[in-house]
Amino acid sequence: MTFSVLARDPQSGAIGAAAATGSLCVGGWVIRGNPNAGMSASQGAKPSTMWGEDVLTLMAAGSSAHAAINAVTQSDSGAEYRQLAALDLQGNGAIYTGENNGNARGGRWEKDLVVSGNLLTDLKVLDVMVDTMQGSKACFEEKLIETLVAAQQAGGDHRGLLSASLLVFRPDNPPLTLRIDYHETPLTALQRLYEQYQDSDYQRWLTTLPTRENPER
């Protein structure tokens, strides 16, 4: 029901995720993040929000993405209906995909990058996502959005899309979370919302807020 991207920018220390789906509220259902742990995407035919949260808890305690995913998925009798991706703060990723998540399902991972999806039109969508994220010259947030757009142009979710989301943590900025929960063209709406976020007055206000580097500002 979903395709997602998790990424880390080693130059800035940013970590982030973006996702889109043919169902409602992908930001609430799928992507999670913790600046002390990494990013996760819990999706599938019967997604578990607990999976996404539990894998972050384990990574915050020192588990690698691979070990955390194994621990979370092995004890769940409904695992074959779910998919889980994780990226830790060292840029190492892992993916679990249950067999009951449609025919075109799976994931790809590289250093600092994990992409995953299910109910896709074709698995080439995943390769397009990797190529887009790695080849883009845009800023980190824009790369994540561009990767969703490229995925949908390559076929994306075979049902079309209804929701899209973006979540980014930077050491020198407040967290960014943008959600389009129900829209005929959610990726276009997400791009427009990000443009509003870039408004100069809004950006000036953000510089007055606490960050992880300056928590008492």
Phi and psi in degrees as GROMACS dihedral restraints (atoms count N, CA, C in turn):
[ dihedral_restraints ]
;  ai    aj    ak    al  type     phi  dphi    fc
    3     4     5     6     1  -154.0    20    10
    4     5     6     7     1   150.4    20    10
    6     7     8     9     1  -127.7    20    10
    7     8     9    10     1   144.8    20    10
    9    10    11    12     1  -146.0    20    10
   10    11    12    13     1   158.9    20    10
   12    13    14    15     1  -134.5    20    10
   13    14    15    16     1   133.0    20    10
   15    16    17    18     1  -116.9    20    10
   16    17    18    19     1   137.9    20    10
   18    19    20    21     1  -150.8    20    10
   19    20    21    22     1   159.9    20    10
   21    22    23    24     1  -132.5    20    10
   22    23    24    25     1   137.0    20    10
   24    25    26    27     1  -106.0    20    10
   25    26    27    28     1   101.9    20    10
   27    28    29    30     1   -64.7    20    10
   28    29    30    31     1   -24.2    20    10
   30    31    32    33     1   -71.0    20    10
   31    32    33    34     1   -44.2    20    10
   33    34    35    36     1   -98.0    20    10
   34    35    36    37     1   -17.7    20    10
   36    37    38    39     1    83.7    20    10
   37    38    39    40     1     5.7    20    10
   39    40    41    42     1   -73.2    20    10
   40    41    42    43     1   145.6    20    10
   42    43    44    45     1  -128.1    20    10
   43    44    45    46     1   148.6    20    10
   45    46    47    48     1  -163.0    20    10
   46    47    48    49     1   171.3    20    10
   48    49    50    51     1  -150.0    20    10
   49    50    51    52     1   154.1    20    10
   51    52    53    54     1  -146.6    20    10
   52    53    54    55     1   148.3    20    10
   54    55    56    57     1  -151.9    20    10
   55    56    57    58     1   156.6    20    10
   57    58    59    60     1  -145.9    20    10
   58    59    60    61     1   152.2    20    10
   60    61    62    63     1  -153.3    20    10
   61    62    63    64     1   162.0    20    10
   63    64    65    66     1   -85.6    20    10
   64    65    66    67     1    10.1    20    10
   66    67    68    69     1  -119.8    20    10
   67    68    69    70     1  -168.0    20    10
   69    70    71    72     1   -87.7    20    10
   70    71    72    73     1   151.4    20    10
   72    73    74    75     1    56.8    20    10
   73    74    75    76     1    51.3    20    10
   75    76    77    78     1   -63.6    20    10
   76    77    78    79     1   -32.0    20    10
   78    79    80    81     1   -65.0    20    10
   79    80    81    82     1   -38.1    20    10
   81    82    83    84     1   -74.6    20    10
   82    83    84    85     1   -34.3    20    10
   84    85    86    87     1   -82.8    20    10
   85    86    87    88     1   -38.9    20    10
   87    88    89    90     1  -107.3    20    10
   88    89    90    91     1   -60.9    20    10
   90    91    92    93     1   -92.0    20    10
   91    92    93    94     1   140.4    20    10
   93    94    95    96     1  -137.3    20    10
   94    95    96    97     1   155.5    20    10
   96    97    98    99     1  -152.9    20    10
   97    98    99   100     1   154.5    20    10
   99   100   101   102     1  -147.2    20    10
  100   101   102   103     1   118.3    20    10
  102   103   104   105     1   -62.8    20    10
  103   104   105   106     1   -13.8    20    10
  105   106   107   108     1   -96.7    20    10
  106   107   108   109     1     4.1    20    10
  108   109   110   111     1  -137.5    20    10
  109   110   111   112     1   -51.2    20    10
  111   112   113   114     1   141.7    20    10
  112   113   114   115     1  -150.5    20    10
  114   115   116   117     1  -127.7    20    10
  115   116   117   118     1   154.6    20    10
  117   118   119   120     1  -143.5    20    10
  118   119   120   121     1   157.2    20    10
  120   121   122   123     1  -137.5    20    10
  121   122   123   124     1   115.0    20    10
  123   124   125   126     1  -111.6    20    10
  124   125   126   127     1   116.5    20    10
  126   127   128   129     1  -145.8    20    10
  127   128   129   130     1  -171.7    20    10
  129   130   131   132     1   124.3    20    10
  130   131   132   133     1  -173.2    20    10
  132   133   134   135     1   -64.7    20    10
  133   134   135   136     1   -36.4    20    10
  135   136   137   138     1  -133.8    20    10
  136   137   138   139     1    74.4    20    10
  138   139   140   141     1   -66.5    20    10
  139   140   141   142     1   147.2    20    10
  141   142   143   144     1  -111.7    20    10
  142   143   144   145     1   112.9    20    10
  144   145   146   147     1   -63.8    20    10
  145   146   147   148     1   -27.5    20    10
  147   148   149   150     1   -65.3    20    10
  148   149   150   151     1   -35.2    20    10
  150   151   152   153     1   -56.9    20    10
  151   152   153   154     1   -49.2    20    10
  153   154   155   156     1   -62.1    20    10
  154   155   156   157     1   -37.6    20    10
  156   157   158   159     1   -75.2    20    10
  157   158   159   160     1   -41.3    20    10
  159   160   161   162     1   -66.5    20    10
  160   161   162   163     1   -36.9    20    10
  162   163   164   165     1   -67.8    20    10
  163   164   165   166     1   -33.2    20    10
  165   166   167   168     1   -68.5    20    10
  166   167   168   169     1   -38.8    20    10
  168   169   170   171     1   -60.4    20    10
  169   170   171   172     1   -43.8    20    10
  171   172   173   174     1   -66.3    20    10
  172   173   174   175     1   -40.8    20    10
  174   175   176   177     1   -67.6    20    10
  175   176   177   178     1   -36.3    20    10
  177   178   179   180     1   -63.8    20    10
  178   179   180   181     1   -28.1    20    10
  180   181   182   183     1   -85.4    20    10
  181   182   183   184     1    -1.4    20    10
  183   184   185   186     1   116.5    20    10
  184   185   186   187     1    -4.8    20    10
  186   187   188   189     1   -72.1    20    10
  187   188   189   190     1   148.0    20    10
  189   190   191   192     1   -72.6    20    10
  190   191   192   193     1   165.1    20    10
  192   193   194   195     1   -58.4    20    10
  193   194   195   196     1   -42.7    20    10
  195   196   197   198     1   -63.4    20    10
  196   197   198   199     1   -47.3    20    10
  198   199   200   201     1   -65.8    20    10
  199   200   201   202     1   -39.1    20    10
  201   202   203   204     1   -64.9    20    10
  202   203   204   205     1   -44.1    20    10
  204   205   206   207     1   -63.7    20    10
  205   206   207   208     1   -41.8    20    10
  207   208   209   210     1   -59.9    20    10
  208   209   210   211     1   -43.4    20    10
  210   211   212   213     1   -64.9    20    10
  211   212   213   214     1   -39.7    20    10
  213   214   215   216     1   -73.6    20    10
  214   215   216   217     1   -41.3    20    10
  216   217   218   219     1   -83.3    20    10
  217   218   219   220     1   -28.8    20    10
  219   220   221   222     1   -69.4    20    10
  220   221   222   223     1   -24.2    20    10
  222   223   224   225     1   -98.9    20    10
  223   224   225   226     1     8.2    20    10
  225   226   227   228     1  -107.1    20    10
  226   227   228   229     1   117.4    20    10
  228   229   230   231     1   -68.0    20    10
  229   230   231   232     1   -16.9    20    10
  231   232   233   234     1   -97.1    20    10
  232   233   234   235     1    14.9    20    10
  234   235   236   237     1   -59.0    20    10
  235   236   237   238     1   -31.6    20    10
  237   238   239   240     1   -68.2    20    10
  238   239   240   241     1   -12.4    20    10
  240   241   242   243     1  -100.2    20    10
  241   242   243   244     1     9.4    20    10
  243   244   245   246     1  -130.0    20    10
  244   245   246   247     1   163.2    20    10
  246   247   248   249     1  -137.8    20    10
  247   248   249   250     1   139.2    20    10
  249   250   251   252     1  -139.5    20    10
  250   251   252   253     1   130.3    20    10
  252   253   254   255     1  -122.7    20    10
  253   254   255   256     1   146.4    20    10
  255   256   257   258     1  -145.2    20    10
  256   257   258   259     1   148.8    20    10
  258   259   260   261     1  -135.9    20    10
  259   260   261   262     1   121.8    20    10
  261   262   263   264     1   -90.3    20    10
  262   263   264   265     1   177.0    20    10
  264   265   266   267     1   -72.7    20    10
  265   266   267   268     1   -10.7    20    10
  267   268   269   270     1   -89.3    20    10
  268   269   270   271     1    -0.8    20    10
  270   271   272   273     1    84.6    20    10
  271   272   273   274     1    14.5    20    10
  273   274   275   276     1   -94.0    20    10
  274   275   276   277     1   134.6    20    10
  276   277   278   279     1  -118.9    20    10
  277   278   279   280     1   164.5    20    10
  279   280   281   282     1  -155.0    20    10
  280   281   282   283     1   156.4    20    10
  282   283   284   285     1  -142.5    20    10
  283   284   285   286     1   139.8    20    10
  285   286   287   288     1  -122.0    20    10
  286   287   288   289     1   134.3    20    10
  288   289   290   291     1  -132.0    20    10
  289   290   291   292     1   115.6    20    10
  291   292   293   294     1   -71.0    20    10
  292   293   294   295     1   155.3    20    10
  294   295   296   297     1   -71.2    20    10
  295   296   297   298     1   -20.2    20    10
  297   298   299   300     1  -100.2    20    10
  298   299   300   301     1    49.8    20    10
  300   301   302   303     1  -126.0    20    10
  301   302   303   304     1    35.3    20    10
  303   304   305   306     1    85.4    20    10
  304   305   306   307     1   166.6    20    10
  306   307   308   309     1   -76.4    20    10
  307   308   309   310     1   -39.4    20    10
  309   310   311   312     1   -97.8    20    10
  310   311   312   313     1    96.7    20    10
  312   313   314   315     1  -147.4    20    10
  313   314   315   316     1   155.0    20    10
  315   316   317   318     1   149.3    20    10
  316   317   318   319     1  -163.6    20    10
  318   319   320   321     1  -159.7    20    10
  319   320   321   322     1   169.0    20    10
  321   322   323   324     1  -137.5    20    10
  322   323   324   325     1   146.8    20    10
  324   325   326   327     1  -143.0    20    10
  325   326   327   328     1   143.8    20    10
  327   328   329   330     1  -132.7    20    10
  328   329   330   331     1   174.9    20    10
  330   331   332   333     1   -57.9    20    10
  331   332   333   334     1   128.2    20    10
  333   334   335   336     1    69.6    20    10
  334   335   336   337     1    17.6    20    10
  336   337   338   339     1  -155.5    20    10
  337   338   339   340     1   133.4    20    10
  339   340   341   342     1  -136.6    20    10
  340   341   342   343     1   130.8    20    10
  342   343   344   345     1  -124.6    20    10
  343   344   345   346     1   146.2    20    10
  345   346   347   348     1  -152.2    20    10
  346   347   348   349     1   159.4    20    10
  348   349   350   351     1  -168.5    20    10
  349   350   351   352     1   162.5    20    10
  351   352   353   354     1  -149.4    20    10
  352   353   354   355     1   161.4    20    10
  354   355   356   357     1    53.4    20    10
  355   356   357   358     1    37.1    20    10
  357   358   359   360     1   -83.0    20    10
  358   359   360   361     1   160.1    20    10
  360   361   362   363     1   -72.8    20    10
  361   362   363   364     1   -29.4    20    10
  363   364   365   366     1  -165.8    20    10
  364   365   366   367     1   148.2    20    10
  366   367   368   369     1   -69.9    20    10
  367   368   369   370     1   -12.7    20    10
  369   370   371   372     1   -63.0    20    10
  370   371   372   373     1   -20.9    20    10
  372   373   374   375     1   -55.3    20    10
  373   374   375   376     1   -40.0    20    10
  375   376   377   378     1   -66.0    20    10
  376   377   378   379     1   -39.9    20    10
  378   379   380   381     1   -66.4    20    10
  379   380   381   382     1   -38.7    20    10
  381   382   383   384     1   -62.4    20    10
  382   383   384   385     1   -39.6    20    10
  384   385   386   387     1   -62.4    20    10
  385   386   387   388     1   -45.1    20    10
  387   388   389   390     1   -60.9    20    10
  388   389   390   391     1   -47.7    20    10
  390   391   392   393     1   -61.9    20    10
  391   392   393   394     1   -39.8    20    10
  393   394   395   396     1   -67.7    20    10
  394   395   396   397     1   -47.2    20    10
  396   397   398   399     1   -63.3    20    10
  397   398   399   400     1   -41.5    20    10
  399   400   401   402     1   -77.2    20    10
  400   401   402   403     1   -26.7    20    10
  402   403   404   405     1   -94.3    20    10
  403   404   405   406     1   -15.4    20    10
  405   406   407   408     1   -69.8    20    10
  406   407   408   409     1   144.3    20    10
  408   409   410   411     1  -102.7    20    10
  409   410   411   412     1     5.5    20    10
  411   412   413   414     1   -75.4    20    10
  412   413   414   415     1   174.2    20    10
  414   415   416   417     1   -68.6    20    10
  415   416   417   418     1   167.0    20    10
  417   418   419   420     1   -56.2    20    10
  418   419   420   421     1   -48.8    20    10
  420   421   422   423     1   -61.8    20    10
  421   422   423   424     1   -42.7    20    10
  423   424   425   426     1   -67.9    20    10
  424   425   426   427     1   -33.9    20    10
  426   427   428   429     1   -59.2    20    10
  427   428   429   430     1   -43.2    20    10
  429   430   431   432     1   -62.3    20    10
  430   431   432   433     1   -44.3    20    10
  432   433   434   435     1   -66.1    20    10
  433   434   435   436     1   -43.6    20    10
  435   436   437   438     1   -58.2    20    10
  436   437   438   439     1   -35.5    20    10
  438   439   440   441     1   -66.8    20    10
  439   440   441   442     1   -39.1    20    10
  441   442   443   444     1   -63.2    20    10
  442   443   444   445     1   -44.5    20    10
  444   445   446   447     1   -61.8    20    10
  445   446   447   448     1   -44.9    20    10
  447   448   449   450     1   -63.2    20    10
  448   449   450   451     1   -38.2    20    10
  450   451   452   453     1   -62.3    20    10
  451   452   453   454     1   -44.4    20    10
  453   454   455   456     1   -68.1    20    10
  454   455   456   457     1   -37.0    20    10
  456   457   458   459     1   -65.1    20    10
  457   458   459   460     1   -27.2    20    10
  459   460   461   462     1   -84.9    20    10
  460   461   462   463     1    -1.8    20    10
  462   463   464   465     1   133.2    20    10
  463   464   465   466     1   -40.5    20    10
  465   466   467   468     1    53.0    20    10
  466   467   468   469     1  -147.4    20    10
  468   469   470   471     1   -69.1    20    10
  469   470   471   472     1   126.9    20    10
  471   472   473   474     1   -67.7    20    10
  472   473   474   475     1   -12.1    20    10
  474   475   476   477     1   -90.4    20    10
  475   476   477   478     1    -5.9    20    10
  477   478   479   480     1    90.0    20    10
  478   479   480   481     1  -172.5    20    10
  480   481   482   483     1  -125.3    20    10
  481   482   483   484     1   149.5    20    10
  483   484   485   486     1  -128.2    20    10
  484   485   486   487     1   -21.3    20    10
  486   487   488   489     1  -147.4    20    10
  487   488   489   490     1   156.7    20    10
  489   490   491   492     1  -152.6    20    10
  490   491   492   493     1   155.3    20    10
  492   493   494   495     1  -153.8    20    10
  493   494   495   496     1   160.0    20    10
  495   496   497   498     1  -140.7    20    10
  496   497   498   499     1   135.1    20    10
  498   499   500   501     1  -139.1    20    10
  499   500   501   502     1   122.4    20    10
  501   502   503   504     1  -136.9    20    10
  502   503   504   505     1   136.6    20    10
  504   505   506   507     1  -116.7    20    10
  505   506   507   508     1   127.4    20    10
  507   508   509   510     1  -124.0    20    10
  508   509   510   511     1   144.1    20    10
  510   511   512   513     1   -61.2    20    10
  511   512   513   514     1   -30.3    20    10
  513   514   515   516     1  -106.0    20    10
  514   515   516   517     1    12.5    20    10
  516   517   518   519     1  -138.7    20    10
  517   518   519   520     1   153.3    20    10
  519   520   521   522     1   -63.5    20    10
  520   521   522   523     1   157.1    20    10
  522   523   524   525     1   -58.3    20    10
  523   524   525   526     1   144.8    20    10
  525   526   527   528     1  -111.1    20    10
  526   527   528   529     1   120.6    20    10
  528   529   530   531     1  -134.1    20    10
  529   530   531   532     1   118.3    20    10
  531   532   533   534     1  -120.9    20    10
  532   533   534   535     1   133.7    20    10
  534   535   536   537     1  -135.9    20    10
  535   536   537   538     1   131.5    20    10
  537   538   539   540     1  -112.5    20    10
  538   539   540   541     1   109.1    20    10
  540   541   542   543     1   -91.9    20    10
  541   542   543   544     1   -24.4    20    10
  543   544   545   546     1  -161.7    20    10
  544   545   546   547     1   109.0    20    10
  546   547   548   549     1  -158.5    20    10
  547   548   549   550     1   147.0    20    10
  549   550   551   552     1   -67.9    20    10
  550   551   552   553     1   -31.0    20    10
  552   553   554   555     1  -132.3    20    10
  553   554   555   556     1    75.1    20    10
  555   556   557   558     1   -66.4    20    10
  556   557   558   559     1   -29.9    20    10
  558   559   560   561     1   -71.1    20    10
  559   560   561   562     1   -39.5    20    10
  561   562   563   564     1   -62.3    20    10
  562   563   564   565     1   -42.5    20    10
  564   565   566   567     1   -64.5    20    10
  565   566   567   568     1   -38.2    20    10
  567   568   569   570     1   -65.5    20    10
  568   569   570   571     1   -41.4    20    10
  570   571   572   573     1   -61.2    20    10
  571   572   573   574     1   -42.5    20    10
  573   574   575   576     1   -67.0    20    10
  574   575   576   577     1   -38.3    20    10
  576   577   578   579     1   -65.2    20    10
  577   578   579   580     1   -39.5    20    10
  579   580   581   582     1   -64.3    20    10
  580   581   582   583     1   -37.0    20    10
  582   583   584   585     1   -61.7    20    10
  583   584   585   586     1   -38.8    20    10
  585   586   587   588     1   -65.5    20    10
  586   587   588   589     1   -37.9    20    10
  588   589   590   591     1   -59.9    20    10
  589   590   591   592     1   -31.6    20    10
  591   592   593   594     1   -78.5    20    10
  592   593   594   595     1    -4.9    20    10
  594   595   596   597     1   -50.9    20    10
  595   596   597   598     1   135.7    20    10
  597   598   599   600     1   -62.0    20    10
  598   599   600   601     1   -39.9    20    10
  600   601   602   603     1   -64.4    20    10
  601   602   603   604     1   -41.8    20    10
  603   604   605   606     1   -64.7    20    10
  604   605   606   607     1   -41.2    20    10
  606   607   608   609     1   -65.0    20    10
  607   608   609   610     1   -37.7    20    10
  609   610   611   612     1   -63.8    20    10
  610   611   612   613     1   -40.2    20    10
  612   613   614   615     1   -63.4    20    10
  613   614   615   616     1   -39.0    20    10
  615   616   617   618     1   -59.9    20    10
  616   617   618   619     1   -31.6    20    10
  618   619   620   621     1   -69.4    20    10
  619   620   621   622     1   -10.0    20    10
  621   622   623   624     1   -93.9    20    10
  622   623   624   625     1    -4.2    20    10
  624   625   626   627     1   -94.7    20    10
  625   626   627   628     1   153.9    20    10
  627   628   629   630     1   -61.6    20    10
  628   629   630   631     1   146.4    20    10
  630   631   632   633     1  -133.1    20    10
  631   632   633   634     1   173.0    20    10
  633   634   635   636     1   -66.1    20    10
  634   635   636   637     1   -30.8    20    10
  636   637   638   639     1   -78.3    20    10
  637   638   639   640     1   -26.5    20    10
  639   640   641   642     1  -138.2    20    10
  640   641   642   643     1    73.1    20    10
  642   643   644   645     1   -72.7    20    10
  643   644   645   646     1   -11.7    20    10
  645   646   647   648     1  -108.2    20    10
  646   647   648   649     1    12.9    20    10
